[in-house]
Amino acid sequence: MAQARYMLLNGKYLEDAERLLEAGDSPQASEKLWGAVAEMVKAVATGRGWRHFSHRELREAVERLFQETGDADLVRLFAEAESLHANFYENWMSLDTVKLYAEDARRLVEKLRPLAATR
């Protein structure tokens, strides 16, 4: 049940981010993109019985997925998503950079989605 809720929130946050990017609101879009990534990591972690209740535990889950899959992009793309989270507070990224990172956030979500369905 929790896993389905995380997947639902992931979709909502991705839609919200798209709308905010179109409106030029990069800080809010950044946070929605971070939220979408975080919710998908939570969905994967839930399916594996891993803790996922803090930022640190999300990062640890991604590290474990990297070890499991050998896909280094998971770690790299997650780091970009973390920078989007920071941008919400600092607003130091240009809208073009946020849009670029948005593509990578969506790519990370697509890499994680099948991992949420396994196990």
Backbone hydrogen bonds, N-H to C=O, Kabsch-Sander energy under -0.5 kcal/mol:
donor,donor_aa,acceptor,acceptor_aa,energy
5,R,1,M,-1.8
6,Y,2,A,-2.4
7,M,3,Q,-2.2
8,L,4,A,-2.3
9,L,5,R,-2.5
10,N,6,Y,-2.3
11,G,7,M,-1.9
12,K,8,L,-2.1
13,Y,9,L,-3.0
14,L,10,N,-2.2
15,E,11,G,-2.1
16,D,12,K,-2.7
17,A,13,Y,-2.5
18,E,14,L,-2.0
19,R,15,E,-2.0
20,L,16,D,-2.4
21,L,17,A,-2.7
22,E,18,E,-2.2
23,A,19,R,-1.4
24,G,20,L,-0.5
24,G,21,L,-1.1
25,D,20,L,-2.5
26,S,24,G,-1.4
29,A,25,D,-2.4
30,S,26,S,-2.5
31,E,27,P,-1.9
32,K,28,Q,-2.1
33,L,29,A,-2.4
34,W,30,S,-2.4
35,G,31,E,-2.6
36,A,32,K,-2.4
37,V,33,L,-2.1
38,A,34,W,-3.0
39,E,35,G,-2.6
40,M,36,A,-1.6
41,V,37,V,-2.5
42,K,38,A,-2.4
43,A,39,E,-1.9
44,V,40,M,-2.2
45,A,41,V,-3.0
46,T,42,K,-2.8
47,G,43,A,-1.7
48,R,44,V,-1.0
48,R,45,A,-0.6
49,G,45,A,-0.7
49,G,46,T,-1.1
50,W,45,A,-2.7
58,L,54,S,-1.9
59,R,55,H,-2.2
60,E,56,R,-2.6
61,A,57,E,-2.1
62,V,58,L,-2.2
63,E,59,R,-2.4
64,R,60,E,-2.4
65,L,61,A,-2.3
66,F,62,V,-2.3
67,Q,63,E,-2.2
68,E,64,R,-2.4
69,T,65,L,-2.8
70,G,66,F,-3.0
72,A,70,G,-1.1
74,L,71,D,-1.4
75,V,72,A,-0.6
76,R,72,A,-2.1
77,L,73,D,-3.2
78,F,74,L,-1.6
79,A,75,V,-2.0
80,E,76,R,-1.5
81,A,77,L,-2.0
82,E,78,F,-2.3
83,S,79,A,-1.7
84,L,80,E,-1.7
85,H,81,A,-1.8
86,A,82,E,-2.0
87,N,83,S,-2.0
88,F,84,L,-1.3
89,Y,85,H,-0.7
89,Y,86,A,-0.8
90,E,86,A,-2.2
91,N,87,N,-2.8
98,V,94,S,-2.3
99,K,95,L,-2.4
100,L,96,D,-2.0
101,Y,97,T,-2.8
102,A,98,V,-2.1
103,E,99,K,-1.5
104,D,100,L,-1.3
105,A,101,Y,-2.5
106,R,102,A,-2.4
107,R,103,E,-2.0
108,L,104,D,-2.5
109,V,105,A,-2.3
110,E,106,R,-2.2
111,K,107,R,-1.7
112,L,108,L,-2.2
113,R,109,V,-2.4
115,L,112,L,-0.7
116,A,112,L,-1.5
116,A,113,R,-0.7
117,A,113,R,-0.9
118,T,114,P,-0.6
